[in-house]
């Protein structure tokens, strides 16, 4: 038989932990402007949760969670969020990502800066998670069918 063994315990633990890892990633993204963390770190954590799922359940199941089409959509929309926020600042006469010039709340430019900073962190997080997952699926070898595993083991003996 093959050297790959499936563990019910590992599969169950991963299935339970992945949603909690993803919630933590969202926390890191949203609190990046007020503490340690941010879009990059949260995106890495979120991407790692999907990579963990794909490593345990296989590429086919991982692709069901994050298809190539969804991955392309997320990576481009994350970059668009970042760029459009910067362009919005330019439109209102500021420099790129100079949040305080945007007149969302004319009485409170500090609050506008905080809101737009969170928007940028979300864009960065989305882009980083999509790129991480894309790199994982592009670099890791595709799964072999059971017959190919047995044939490769017999050839090696």
N, C-alpha and C positions, 0 to 999 in steps of 0.2 A: 504494500500500500504506500501511499505518499507520506512524506515527512511532515505534512501539514496536519495539525490536529485542531479541531474547533473546540473551544471551551464555552460551555453554557454560562459559566460564572463571569468570564470576561465580557461576553456579549451582553449579559444582563447589566453588569456594572456600567459599561459604556453607554448603553441605551438610557440608563437612569442619569448618568453624569453629564451627558452632552447638553441637555437643556440648561442645566445649572451653569456650565461653562459659558454658554452663550449669553445667559443673563448677566454673568459677571463681565463679559466682554462689552455688553451694552453699557453697563455701569462705568467701566473704565473709559469708554468713549465719551459718555455724557459728562463725566466729572473731570475730564482732562484739562479744562481751562482753570479749574479751581484747586487742583492737586496733582499728584503724580499720575501719569497716564496720558491718554489722549487717543486720537484717531489711529495712529500707527500701532500703538500697543494693543488697543482694543481690537483692531482689525486682525492683528496677528493671533490674538487669543481666539477670536471667532473663527478664523480660518483653520486654526489648529484643531478646533472641535470637530469641524467637518472632515478634516484629514484623519483624525482619530477614528471617526465613524467609518470612513472609507477603508482604513487599514484593517479594521476588525471585521466589517461586513463585506468587504470587497469593493472593487472599482465599480461594478455594475450597480450595486446599491448606493454607493457614493454619488454616482452620476445621476441617480434618481433624485437625490437630495439637492444636488447642484449640477444641473445640466450645463452643457457648453453654451447654449443660448442664454440661459440665465446669467452665467458667468460673464459673458461678453456684455450683456445689458448692465450688470452691476458695475463692472470696471469702467465702462464709458460713462455711466451716470454719476459715479463718484467723482471722476475728473470734471464732469460738467458742473456739478454742484460747487466744487472748489473754484473753477474758472468763472462761473457766473456770479458768484459772491464777490470775487475780485473785480469783475467788470462792473457790477452794481456800484461799487465804491468809486470806480473811475467815472461813471456816469454822473455821480453827484459831486464831482470836482475834487475828489481826494486821490490819494495814491492807491495802487493795487493793494487790496486788503486793509485799507485804512477805514475801519468799521465806523468810527465816530461821525463821519460825514453823512451817513445814510439817515435821512429824516424819518425813520419809522416811529420813533418817539422823540419829538423835538425837545421835550423838556429833560430827557435823560439819555444823553449820548453814551454814558457808561453802560447802561442797560442794553442799548442797541449793540454796543461792542461785544458784550457778553453773549447775546443771542446769536449774532453773526459768527462769533468765534465757535460756538457750538455747532452751527450749520457747517462750517468748514471742517471741524473735527469729524462730523458724520460723513462728509464726502471723502475725507482721507481714510476713515475706517472702512467704508464700503470698497474703495479702490484697493486697499491693502489686502482685505480678505479675499477679494476676487483674484488678485494676482497671485497670492499664496496658493490658493486652490488650483489655479491654472498651472502654476509651476509644478505642483505635486503630481497632477494627472499627466503632465507632459513629460516629466522626468522618470516617474516610476514605471516599471515594466508592467505591461498589461497582464491580467491574470491568464494562467494557462488552463486549458480544459483538463479534466481528470485523465483522459487518455494520453495527453501530451506529457503530463507529470509522470505517469507510469512509464511511458516510453523513454523519457529522459533519464529516469532512475535506472532502468534496465540497461541503457546505453552506457551509463557511468559505471556499471558493475563489471 
